[in-house]
Amino acid sequence: MPRYLFHTQDGHVFHDNEGRELANPAEARRAALNFLSENLRDNGAFWETGSYQVTVTDADNLVLFTLEVLATMSPAMLGQAGR
């Protein structure tokens, strides 16, 4: 089974050195969406940096796709941390 690596960036870069064995690219896309949603839920840095990115590569480090979530605070929310 092919191995897929899930690298993340949220102001800091994390290189996945283990990856996951998945049957095909469609499974890798589903796994990436699950990975992204789970990490966003627990990632406080996302609101500070305004972006979170998951880049999926194959075992040879060929980029297959990237998911990116962006957040933009309105001027009304600037300076209102914790609200």
C-alpha positions in Angstrom: 0.0 0.0 0.0 1.3 3.5 -0.8 2.4 5.7 2.1 1.2 9.3 2.4 2.8 12.0 4.5 0.8 14.8 6.1 2.9 18.0 6.6 1.4 20.9 8.4 2.0 24.6 8.7 0.5 27.1 11.1 3.3 29.6 11.5 5.5 26.6 12.3 6.2 23.8 9.9 5.9 20.2 11.0 7.2 17.5 8.6 5.5 14.2 9.0 8.2 11.5 8.9 6.0 8.5 9.5 2.9 9.0 7.3 0.1 6.6 6.8 -0.4 3.7 4.5 -3.6 4.2 2.5 -5.1 2.4 -0.5 -5.2 5.3 -3.0 -5.3 9.1 -3.4 -9.0 9.2 -2.7 -8.4 7.7 0.7 -5.6 10.2 1.2 -7.9 13.1 0.5 -10.5 11.8 3.0 -7.8 11.3 5.6 -6.4 14.8 5.0 -9.9 16.4 5.6 -10.2 14.4 8.8 -6.7 15.3 9.9 -7.3 19.0 9.1 -10.6 19.2 11.0 -9.2 17.4 14.1 -6.1 19.6 14.2 -8.0 22.8 13.7 -10.3 22.0 16.6 -7.3 21.7 18.9 -5.0 24.3 17.4 -5.0 27.6 19.2 -2.3 29.0 16.9 -4.7 29.0 14.0 -6.4 32.1 15.2 -3.1 33.9 15.9 -1.6 33.1 12.5 -4.8 33.2 10.4 -4.0 30.1 8.4 -3.5 26.4 8.7 -2.2 24.2 5.9 -1.9 20.5 5.3 0.3 19.3 2.4 0.1 15.7 1.4 3.0 14.0 -0.3 3.8 10.5 -1.4 6.7 8.6 0.1 9.1 10.2 -2.4 8.0 13.7 -1.1 6.1 14.5 -4.3 3.4 17.0 -3.4 0.0 15.6 -4.2 -2.3 18.3 -2.9 -2.6 21.0 -0.2 -5.5 22.0 1.9 -5.5 25.5 3.4 -7.9 27.2 5.8 -7.7 31.0 6.2 -9.3 33.2 8.9 -9.6 36.9 8.7 -10.7 38.9 11.7 -13.0 41.8 11.0 -11.9 45.3 12.3 -14.6 45.0 14.9 -12.9 42.0 16.4 -9.3 43.3 16.4 -8.0 43.8 19.9 -10.9 41.7 21.5 -9.0 38.5 22.3 -11.0 35.8 24.0 -14.4 36.9 22.7 
